[in-house]
Amino acid sequence: MPDTPAVLRLPDTPSFPLASGVVLPPGHRFAPTVVLSLRLGDMTLTPQGEPGPAAPTGQEGVVAYPLPPLVLRGRYSLDVRPERENPLDTGGGLTPLGRAPASPGRPAVPNLDDTTHEKHLETARAERQKLAAGSPNGFRLVSTYYQHNETFHEAFEKNYMNGWEADGVTAQMAGDTHDAMASDTQPVNRTAAYTSSTGASVTYNENAFTQHWSLMTALAHLKSGAADKDKDKYDRAKAAAETFRSHVEDTDNTKDTIAPKTAQEIRDTVKNAQPTAKAAIVGVDDEVYLDPDRYLDRVEHEGPGALPPGLDVEDLRHIQRRRAAILAADAAALTPAGEAYYQGTFQARLEGATVTATPTDGTDGRPVRVQAHVPQPVLDFDDSAWQGEVAEVARARITAMRFITVLLRDAIAERVAVAARTAQPSFAPPSAPGGDRARESE
């Protein structure tokens, strides 16, 4: 008799602003116009069957298997609040929608201890001094770093770089970089991949170039919300980062190609590099960072030729994820005030989800490295009670705000990967033992 399918829970979302200036019926205490926002909560993911058979992927020891259809259910709240803060009423009725803790997602990554962190900082400061004193190019590189450091720091301070840790890979890279600075032979960018806390294999170059696109997405977002007089500083910071990327690529290093370099080889490269003309730097248009969905749609319909210069499909998908995370960070930073206007249920059916896994580690029979691939959910809201302008605006904006479903897709993928790794019923690899499978209770 099959095991009872595991039911996974997703975390509640913050309150996402949908529109301002929305007209309410006369007589409502927040009339005439309000800010309309959307929250999702009490979300569960239930598999409708058992996984399909596993098949080789072509990578040694890695298999892929299809998951059964997944049904996402939850509750929503369309909330309204005054367009201007009302000092007499800021409490509101925004009670939590979730009734139980979320299932585990990404494993927590411990911070570096203070001693290790300080050692890494000392190494970085010493290396900057060597570069600045070693050549005019080194001095320019360090000066550029200090010129834009405040702008880069703003991206971190506003939580727009909240994927910087890369599930522990960035800390491992920092350790190797620290060690390589004191070595004549150890390369800074090793060829062997790192293993993240989620089991993903990521190389030094992959993480470095991916983080570049994260920073560029954050800077484009900061620029979009800045006053006209301040926009130039974000353009200059982006140009500096693109120039640095261009010089790195001149060393035959890209996201997919690793040319290991020792610390001294890097210092020599900086010393002997030829200045790059601004016209030679192929930058990425801000619209790519602000509306990646449109470009992904173009690639889907027109093929790889529609990709922006310098980006591949995975880069574009990463920018899409970072854009969604940045908008969520903005929403989470808002202080909700107001009350629920409409509440109800929603659901979505996800078909075609798959899991890739290295099946066992030779000890407990559980998969070691797991990655879940799920489609973006299409949310079906029970909107039978919606009326008036609130209904019109809500339907239009929810359809247009694709970043919400990107966030849901990523949260679902995280929890499915953990469920597969821990051999929960209906998520485990078909070959995983069923005797001691963990279960997620409602």
C-alpha positions as CSV (number, residue, x, y, z in Angstrom):
1,M,0.0,0.0,0.0
2,P,1.5,3.4,-1.0
3,D,2.7,5.7,1.7
4,T,0.4,8.7,2.4
5,P,1.8,11.6,0.2
6,A,3.8,14.2,2.1
7,V,2.1,17.6,2.3
8,L,4.6,20.5,2.0
9,R,4.0,24.0,3.4
10,L,5.2,27.2,1.9
11,P,6.0,30.4,3.9
12,D,3.5,33.3,3.8
13,T,4.4,36.1,1.4
14,P,4.8,39.7,2.4
15,S,2.2,42.2,1.3
16,F,2.8,43.0,-2.4
17,P,1.5,46.5,-3.4
18,L,-0.6,46.2,-6.5
19,A,-1.8,49.7,-7.2
20,S,-2.4,53.1,-5.7
21,G,-5.3,55.5,-6.3
22,V,-7.8,52.6,-6.4
23,V,-11.3,54.0,-5.9
24,L,-13.5,52.5,-3.1
25,P,-17.3,52.8,-2.8
26,P,-18.5,55.8,-0.9
27,G,-18.9,55.1,2.8
28,H,-15.8,53.0,3.3
29,R,-13.6,54.5,6.0
30,F,-10.6,54.6,3.7
31,A,-12.5,56.2,0.8
32,P,-12.1,57.7,-1.7
33,T,-8.8,56.1,-2.8
34,V,-6.5,53.5,-1.4
35,V,-3.4,51.5,-1.9
36,L,-4.3,47.9,-2.9
37,S,-2.0,45.0,-2.0
38,L,-2.0,41.2,-2.1
39,R,-0.9,38.6,0.4
40,L,-0.7,34.8,0.1
41,G,-0.6,32.4,2.9
42,D,-1.6,29.0,4.4
43,M,-0.1,27.4,1.3
44,T,0.3,23.7,0.9
45,L,1.7,21.6,-1.9
46,T,0.2,18.1,-2.3
47,P,1.5,15.5,-4.9
48,Q,-1.2,13.6,-6.8
49,G,0.5,10.2,-7.2
50,E,3.9,8.7,-7.2
51,P,7.1,9.7,-9.1
52,G,7.9,8.1,-12.4
53,P,10.9,5.9,-13.1
54,A,14.4,7.4,-12.9
55,A,16.5,7.7,-16.0
56,P,20.2,8.6,-16.6
57,T,20.9,12.2,-17.5
58,G,24.2,11.6,-19.3
59,Q,26.2,12.9,-16.3
60,E,27.9,10.2,-14.3
61,G,25.8,8.9,-11.4
62,V,23.1,11.5,-11.9
63,V,19.5,10.5,-12.6
64,A,16.3,12.4,-13.3
65,Y,12.8,11.4,-12.6
66,P,9.4,13.0,-13.1
67,L,7.2,14.0,-10.2
68,P,3.4,13.5,-10.2
69,P,1.2,16.6,-10.7
70,L,1.5,18.9,-7.7
71,V,-1.5,20.9,-6.4
72,L,-0.8,24.2,-4.7
73,R,-3.6,25.5,-2.4
74,G,-3.7,28.5,-0.2
75,R,-5.5,31.6,1.0
76,Y,-5.2,35.1,-0.3
77,S,-6.0,38.6,1.1
78,L,-6.6,41.7,-0.9
79,D,-5.8,44.5,1.5
80,V,-6.5,48.2,1.4
81,R,-4.8,51.0,3.3
82,P,-5.1,54.8,3.1
83,E,-2.9,56.5,0.5
84,R,-1.8,58.8,3.2
85,E,-0.9,57.6,6.7
86,N,-3.8,58.1,9.1
87,P,-2.4,58.7,12.6
88,L,-5.7,57.6,14.1
89,D,-5.7,54.2,12.4
90,T,-2.5,52.4,11.7
91,G,-3.2,49.0,13.3
92,G,-5.5,47.5,10.7
93,G,-6.6,43.9,10.4
94,L,-3.7,42.2,8.6
95,T,-3.6,39.0,10.6
96,P,-1.3,36.2,9.5
97,L,-2.8,33.9,6.9
98,G,-0.5,30.9,7.7
99,R,-1.6,28.4,10.3
100,A,1.5,26.2,10.6
101,P,5.2,26.6,10.1
102,A,6.6,26.2,6.6
103,S,8.3,23.1,5.5
104,P,12.1,23.3,5.5
105,G,13.6,25.1,2.5
106,R,17.2,26.1,1.9
107,P,19.4,24.9,4.8
108,A,20.7,27.7,7.0
109,V,24.3,28.5,6.3
110,P,26.3,29.6,9.4
111,N,28.2,32.8,9.2
112,L,32.0,32.8,9.3
113,D,33.3,33.1,12.8
114,D,34.7,36.5,13.8
115,T,38.3,35.3,13.7
116,T,38.1,33.9,10.2
117,H,36.1,36.9,9.0
118,E,38.8,39.3,10.3
119,K,41.6,37.2,8.7
120,H,39.9,37.5,5.4
121,L,39.4,41.2,5.8
122,E,43.1,41.6,6.7
123,T,44.1,39.7,3.6
124,A,41.9,41.8,1.4
125,R,43.2,45.1,2.9
126,A,46.8,43.9,2.4
127,E,46.1,42.9,-1.2
128,R,44.6,46.3,-2.0
129,Q,47.7,48.0,-0.7
130,K,49.9,45.7,-2.9
131,L,47.9,46.5,-5.9
132,A,47.8,50.2,-5.3
133,A,51.5,50.4,-4.8
134,G,52.5,47.9,-7.5
135,S,51.5,49.8,-10.7
136,P,49.4,52.6,-12.1
137,N,46.8,50.1,-13.2
138,G,46.6,48.7,-9.6
139,F,46.2,52.2,-8.2
140,R,43.3,52.9,-10.7
141,L,41.6,49.5,-9.8
142,V,41.7,50.2,-6.1
143,S,40.7,53.8,-6.5
144,T,37.7,52.7,-8.6
145,Y,36.7,50.3,-5.9
146,Y,36.7,53.0,-3.3
147,Q,34.9,55.4,-5.6
148,H,31.9,53.1,-5.9
149,N,32.0,51.2,-2.6
150,E,29.2,53.3,-1.1
151,T,26.9,52.5,-4.0
152,F,27.7,48.8,-3.9
153,H,27.2,48.8,-0.1
154,E,23.7,50.3,-0.6
155,A,22.7,47.2,-2.6
156,F,23.6,45.0,0.3
157,E,22.2,47.3,3.0
158,K,18.7,47.2,1.3
159,N,18.8,43.4,1.2
160,Y,18.9,43.4,-2.6
161,M,21.9,41.0,-2.6
162,N,20.3,38.4,-0.2
163,G,21.5,35.6,-2.4
164,W,25.2,36.6,-2.0
165,E,26.0,33.6,0.3
166,A,25.1,31.2,-2.6
167,D,24.2,28.5,0.0
168,G,27.7,28.5,1.5
169,V,29.7,28.6,-1.8
170,T,30.8,32.2,-1.4
171,A,32.3,31.5,2.0
172,Q,34.2,28.5,0.6
173,M,35.5,30.7,-2.2
174,A,36.6,33.3,0.3
175,G,38.6,30.7,2.2
176,D,40.4,29.5,-1.0
177,T,41.1,33.1,-2.0
178,H,42.5,33.9,1.4
179,D,44.8,30.8,1.2
180,A,45.8,31.5,-2.4
181,M,47.0,35.1,-1.6
182,A,49.8,33.6,0.5
183,S,50.7,30.8,-2.0
184,D,53.0,30.7,-5.0
185,T,51.2,27.8,-6.6
186,Q,47.6,27.6,-5.3
187,P,45.2,29.1,-7.9
188,V,42.6,31.6,-6.7
189,N,39.9,30.1,-9.0
190,R,40.2,26.4,-8.7
191,T,38.7,24.1,-11.3
192,A,37.0,21.7,-8.9
193,A,33.4,22.6,-8.1
194,Y,32.2,23.5,-4.6
195,T,29.2,21.8,-3.0
196,S,26.6,24.1,-1.6
197,S,24.5,23.4,1.4
198,T,21.7,22.4,-0.9
199,G,23.9,19.9,-2.7
200,A,24.4,21.9,-5.9
201,S,27.8,21.8,-7.6
202,V,29.1,25.3,-8.4
203,T,32.5,26.4,-9.6
204,Y,34.4,29.5,-8.6
205,N,33.8,31.2,-11.9
206,E,30.1,30.2,-12.1
207,N,29.4,31.9,-8.7
208,A,31.6,34.9,-9.5
209,F,29.9,35.7,-12.8
210,T,26.4,34.9,-11.4
211,Q,27.0,37.3,-8.5
212,H,28.0,40.0,-11.1
213,W,24.5,39.8,-12.6
214,S,23.0,39.9,-9.2
215,L,24.8,43.2,-8.5
216,M,23.9,44.6,-11.8
217,T,20.2,43.8,-11.3
218,A,20.3,45.5,-7.9
219,L,22.0,48.6,-9.2
220,A,19.5,48.9,-12.1
221,H,16.7,48.7,-9.5
222,L,18.3,51.3,-7.3
223,K,18.7,53.6,-10.3
224,S,15.0,53.2,-11.3
225,G,13.8,54.5,-8.0
226,A,16.4,57.3,-7.6
227,A,15.9,61.0,-8.2
228,D,17.2,62.2,-11.6
229,K,20.2,63.9,-10.1
230,D,21.3,60.7,-8.4
231,K,20.8,58.2,-11.3
232,D,24.3,58.8,-12.8
233,K,26.1,57.3,-9.8
234,Y,24.4,54.0,-10.4
235,D,25.3,54.1,-14.1
236,R,28.9,54.8,-13.2
237,A,29.0,51.9,-10.7
238,K,27.5,49.6,-13.3
239,A,30.0,50.7,-15.9
240,A,32.9,50.0,-13.5
241,A,31.6,46.5,-12.8
242,E,31.2,45.8,-16.5
243,T,34.7,47.0,-17.2
244,F,36.0,44.7,-14.5
245,R,34.1,41.8,-15.9
246,S,35.6,42.6,-19.4
247,H,39.1,42.5,-18.0
248,V,38.5,39.2,-16.3
249,E,37.2,37.7,-19.5
250,D,40.5,38.9,-21.2
251,T,42.3,36.3,-19.0
252,D,40.3,33.5,-20.7
253,N,38.0,33.2,-17.7
254,T,34.3,33.1,-18.2
255,K,31.4,31.6,-16.3
256,D,31.8,28.3,-18.2
257,T,35.6,28.4,-18.8
258,I,38.2,28.3,-16.0
259,A,41.8,29.4,-16.6
260,P,43.3,29.0,-13.1
261,K,45.4,32.0,-12.0
262,T,47.7,32.3,-8.9
263,A,47.7,35.5,-6.9
264,Q,51.0,36.6,-8.6
265,E,49.6,35.9,-12.1
266,I,46.6,38.1,-11.2
267,R,48.8,40.9,-10.0
268,D,50.9,40.7,-13.2
269,T,47.7,40.8,-15.3
270,V,46.6,43.9,-13.5
271,K,50.0,45.6,-13.9
272,N,50.2,44.8,-17.7
273,A,46.5,45.3,-18.7
274,Q,45.7,47.7,-21.4
275,P,43.0,50.3,-20.7
276,T,39.7,49.4,-22.2
277,A,37.9,52.1,-24.2
278,K,34.4,52.8,-22.9
279,A,33.0,52.1,-26.3
280,A,34.4,48.6,-26.2
281,I,32.4,47.6,-23.1
282,V,29.2,45.9,-24.2
283,G,26.8,46.8,-21.4
284,V,23.4,45.3,-20.8
285,D,20.4,47.6,-21.1
286,D,18.6,48.4,-17.9
287,E,15.3,47.1,-19.3
288,V,16.8,43.5,-19.2
289,Y,17.2,43.8,-15.4
290,L,13.9,45.6,-14.8
291,D,11.7,43.3,-17.1
292,P,13.5,40.0,-17.6
293,D,10.2,38.2,-18.3
294,R,9.8,40.1,-21.6
295,Y,13.2,39.0,-22.8
296,L,12.7,35.4,-21.7
297,D,9.4,35.4,-23.7
298,R,11.3,36.7,-26.7
299,V,13.9,34.0,-26.4
300,E,11.2,31.3,-26.1
301,H,9.5,32.5,-29.3
302,E,12.5,33.7,-31.4
303,G,15.3,31.5,-30.2
304,P,18.8,32.2,-28.8
305,G,19.3,35.1,-31.3
306,A,17.0,37.2,-29.1
307,L,19.3,37.0,-26.1
308,P,20.8,40.3,-25.0
309,P,24.5,40.6,-25.7
310,G,26.7,38.9,-23.1
311,L,23.9,36.8,-21.5
312,D,22.8,33.2,-21.9
313,V,19.4,31.8,-20.9
314,E,20.6,30.8,-17.5
315,D,21.9,34.3,-16.8
316,L,18.5,35.7,-17.9
317,R,16.7,33.3,-15.6
318,H,19.0,34.3,-12.7
319,I,18.2,37.9,-13.3
320,Q,14.5,37.0,-13.3
321,R,15.0,35.4,-9.9
322,R,17.0,38.3,-8.5
323,R,14.4,40.8,-9.8
324,A,11.6,38.9,-8.0
325,A,13.7,38.7,-4.8
326,I,14.4,42.4,-4.9
327,L,10.7,43.3,-5.3
328,A,9.9,40.9,-2.4
329,A,12.5,42.7,-0.3
330,D,10.9,46.0,-1.1
331,A,7.5,44.6,-0.1
332,A,8.8,43.1,3.1
333,A,10.3,46.5,4.1
334,L,6.9,48.2,3.9
335,T,5.0,48.5,7.2
336,P,1.5,47.2,6.4
337,A,-1.4,49.3,7.6
338,G,-5.0,48.9,6.7
339,E,-7.4,46.0,6.5
340,A,-8.4,43.0,4.5
341,Y,-10.9,43.9,1.8
342,Y,-11.5,40.6,0.1
343,Q,-10.2,37.2,1.3
344,G,-10.6,33.7,-0.2
345,T,-8.8,30.7,-1.6
346,F,-6.6,30.0,-4.6
347,Q,-5.0,27.0,-6.2
348,A,-2.7,25.9,-9.0
349,R,-1.9,22.6,-10.6
350,L,1.8,22.1,-11.6
351,E,2.6,19.4,-14.2
352,G,5.9,18.5,-15.6
353,A,8.0,19.0,-12.4
354,T,11.2,16.9,-12.3
355,V,14.0,16.1,-9.9
356,T,17.7,15.4,-10.7
357,A,19.7,13.6,-8.1
358,T,22.8,11.7,-7.4
359,P,21.0,8.7,-5.9
360,T,23.0,7.6,-2.9
361,D,26.1,8.5,-0.9
362,G,26.8,4.9,0.1
363,T,25.8,5.4,3.7
364,D,22.1,6.0,4.3
365,G,20.8,5.4,0.8
366,R,19.5,9.0,0.4
367,P,20.2,11.2,-2.5
368,V,23.2,13.5,-2.0
369,R,22.8,16.2,-4.6
370,V,19.2,17.2,-5.5
371,Q,17.8,19.8,-7.7
372,A,14.1,20.3,-8.4
373,H,12.7,21.8,-11.6
374,V,9.1,23.1,-11.4
375,P,7.1,25.3,-13.8
376,Q,5.8,28.7,-12.8
377,P,2.3,28.2,-11.2
378,V,-0.7,29.7,-12.8
379,L,-2.8,30.9,-9.9
380,D,-6.6,30.4,-10.0
381,F,-8.2,32.8,-7.5
382,D,-11.7,32.4,-6.2
383,D,-12.7,35.9,-7.2
384,S,-16.5,35.4,-7.3
385,A,-17.1,38.1,-4.6
386,W,-14.8,40.7,-6.2
387,Q,-16.7,43.8,-7.5
388,G,-16.0,47.3,-8.8
389,E,-12.7,49.0,-9.4
390,V,-10.9,46.9,-6.8
391,A,-11.8,43.8,-8.8
392,E,-10.7,45.3,-12.2
393,V,-7.4,46.5,-10.8
394,A,-6.7,43.3,-8.9
395,R,-7.3,41.0,-11.8
396,A,-5.2,43.2,-14.2
397,R,-2.3,43.7,-11.8
398,I,-2.1,40.1,-10.5
399,T,-1.9,38.9,-14.1
400,A,0.9,41.4,-14.9
401,M,3.0,40.8,-11.7
402,R,4.7,37.6,-12.8
403,F,7.4,38.1,-10.2
404,I,5.0,36.7,-7.6
405,T,4.8,33.4,-9.4
406,V,8.6,33.4,-9.9
407,L,8.9,33.7,-6.1
408,L,6.4,30.8,-5.6
409,R,8.2,28.7,-8.1
410,D,11.5,29.1,-6.4
411,A,10.0,28.4,-2.9
412,I,8.3,25.3,-4.2
413,A,11.5,24.1,-5.8
414,E,13.4,24.5,-2.6
415,R,10.9,22.5,-0.6
416,V,10.6,19.8,-3.1
417,A,14.3,19.4,-3.2
418,V,14.5,19.0,0.6
419,A,11.5,16.5,0.4
420,A,13.4,14.4,-2.2
421,R,16.6,14.5,-0.2
422,T,14.8,13.3,3.0
423,A,12.9,10.6,1.1
424,Q,9.4,11.9,1.8
425,P,6.6,10.0,0.2
426,S,5.8,10.9,-3.4
427,F,9.0,13.0,-3.7
428,A,11.7,10.5,-3.0
429,P,13.7,8.9,-5.9
430,P,12.0,5.7,-7.0
431,S,15.0,3.7,-5.7
432,A,15.0,5.3,-2.2
433,P,14.1,3.0,0.7
434,G,10.6,3.5,2.0
435,G,11.0,2.1,5.5
436,D,12.1,5.2,7.4
437,R,10.8,8.0,5.2
438,A,10.3,11.3,6.9
439,R,6.8,12.6,6.8
440,E,5.5,16.2,6.8
441,S,2.4,16.6,8.9
442,E,-0.2,19.2,8.3
